Amino acid sequence: MATSNHQVFFVFFCFFLSPYFLVPSTAMFSAIAELINYRTVNWTLGPPFNSYYTPSPQPGVSSPIVEDVVPSDISGNINTSDVNTNTTDQRSNMSTSSHDEYEIPKVSLYIPNPLLKRAHTALHAWKKTIFSDPNNFTGNWVGGNVCAYNGIVCAPSLDDPAQHAVAGIDFNGADIAGHLPVELSHFKEVAFIHVNSNRFQGKIPQNLSSLVHLEELDFSNNGFVGPFPREVLKLPNLRYLDLRFNNFEGPIPPEIFDKDFDALFLNNNQFNATLPNNMGNSNASVIVLANNNFKGQIPKSVGKMGITLNEIILTGNKFSGCLPREIGLLGNVTVMDLSFNSFGGTLPKRMITGLQNVELLNLSYNELTGIVTKSICCLKHLANFTYSSNYFIGEVLKCSKKSDAVFDGKDNCMVGQGQRTTAECALVAKHQLSCGRKKIKSSLSPSIDRLVRPPPLPLENLPPVNGFDYASPPPPMFDGY
């Protein structure tokens, strides 16, 4: 039985003004009970006087929506039916402990695209791990249109081009401090993740390996720790790996050189141990291992990279022993920096003459001895040859006067100014390393190697490049790298 406002007023009037109010009737108690029930039911819908009430929808008329965030899909379409249902359910669960205070319910977002719904979950989980965002980079991470969030790049889905998916994450230089959430695995179609030059900490989530479409991964210039993140080796399409300027430590797994990487940046970490013997299996065009704690010799298999390798930078480690003559098989290398190590012995002649395309050759700050021969003059593209701070006893450099190459041979054991003392040179001469003169077996020759190695990937299958700079700009470099 419905109770009108007139009935309620009449009951109270009779109860309090009647001279017989001390003996109320059974009907009066029933009316009061019905009144209480009526007001209780209405309090579950909101405060009195209809200050927060959504009327029932009329045919052909959309129901009004009270919300703090407008739910929408990628095109901005609003699904009002789901919002109204969620709002009504939340109202029915509101507390009735006080009639003076009530909570305005939040409207849950409706994102019809399942790919973007998972991305929304992942991004807001990520945002919770951020404890410093001085530039308010994530300030616009509100609402359901994740494709409008700072740092998020969307593109048509690979499986369903009619829908959009997150194709890229670019936080480069955002100066964010936080951690990587396990929800990163939600970005099933992401092709690149660039978060260099931030302050992220901790370890790399193990489930990162589920990002099967990932081609570029740049975690450089952060504060990540732990051993080499093996989960990246399970990414089937990864071509560009940049972990430089972090605090990774321990050995690097041999499998890294069996992967089809095109660029590998591991410099400025705390990696150690020797380089795996299968280093020559790599198809990379750029390998930078500088400023770590690697030791031992350069594997002779390095000569197998003659077709693809363009830059190799090993400066600032603890490498020792003789330079392998197989380095002379790296005919396409343009940059080679072996400085700040402990290489000894003499320079293999074949090593020098084989580097036909080298432009920068840095052998400084080692323990090399012997003579720098005129064979260096045969390198037509050479622009800078640095062999300072070694123990060379002579040089025979009669290069053409037309050559613009810069030679730096100071601080050696040669005659002239700017050289080491006699005492320093004598000490090394007593313990000179003998590197032998065994012939190189033909199994490493480029002609045979070309028969067993797959051809280089077509350029259109590689990540975007500008010269040798990938789409992810490098972090601040040390000593030019």
Secondary structure, DSSP 8 states (H G I E B T S, - for coil): ----HHHHHHHHHHHHHSTTTTS--HHHHHHHHHHHHHHHHHHHH-SSTTSS------TT-------SS----TT----HHHHHHHHHHHHHTS--S-SS-------------HHHHHHHHHHHHHHHH--B-TT-TTTT--SS-GGGSTTEEEEE-SS-TTSEEEEEEE-TT---EEE--GGGGG-TT--EEE--SSEEEE---GGGGG-TT--EEE--SSEEEEE--GGGGG-TT--EEE--SSEEEE---GGGGTS--SEEE--SSEEEEE--GGGGG---SEEE--SSEEEE---GGGGGGTTT--EEE--SSEEEEE--GGGGG-TT--EEE--SSEEEE---HHHHHH-TT-SEEE--SSEE-SEE-GGGGG-TT--EEE--SS---EE-----TT---EEE--SSSSSSSS---HHHHHHHHHT----------GGG-HHHHHHHS-----GGGS--EETTEESS-----STT-
